[in-house]
Amino acid sequence: MTLKEEKGKTIQFYKTKMVFKTTLEQTNNQYSIILMTHPPLIGPALHFHPHGPESFYVIEGSYTFILNGQIIDATQGDFISIPQHAPHRYVSGPKGGKVLVTTPASVETYFLHIAEKIQQQGDVSREYEFEFAKNHGQIFLDASEHWGHK
């Protein structure tokens, strides 16, 4: 299978464009690969993944990652590997950025479901989102600065 850069199932997750390059269906429910394009200064709240590691390859822009309390500044060409169970978050730089992300099993389900709810309702409660995420491979440890919401 070959996909051009912007080809694949595409969703808007808050202000982030996500293009699914591989899906759980294609990988026997093992992982997903997602091309994410972030506007400036946005990212998820602190969280971890109980079902597997996550990795990021920075294609454009810059990102600040917090991994196990350590700050990591990443720019084009950098690769960041997040171990299973490791608390982490990231924020895109002042000009935004683009990353290729390999997510653990079932995180795709979380992204697709919450994006659909946002499209239908305009927003979802943090409580609903975090509970759904917990059941689909992403456990949030706090709620601050989550995808641009304070």
PESUL-V734530 format. One line per field, one symbol per residue. burial: b if it has 9 or more other ideal C-beta (glycine too) atoms within 8 Angstrom, else e. A space follows every 50 residues. Layout:
burial = ???
This chain:
burial = eeeeeeebebbbbeebbbbbbebbeebeeebbbbbbebebebbbbbbbbe ebbbbbbbbebbbbbbbeeeebebbeeeebebebebbbbbbbbeebbbbb bebbbbbbbbbbbbbbbbeeeeebebebbbebbbebbbbbeeeeebbeee
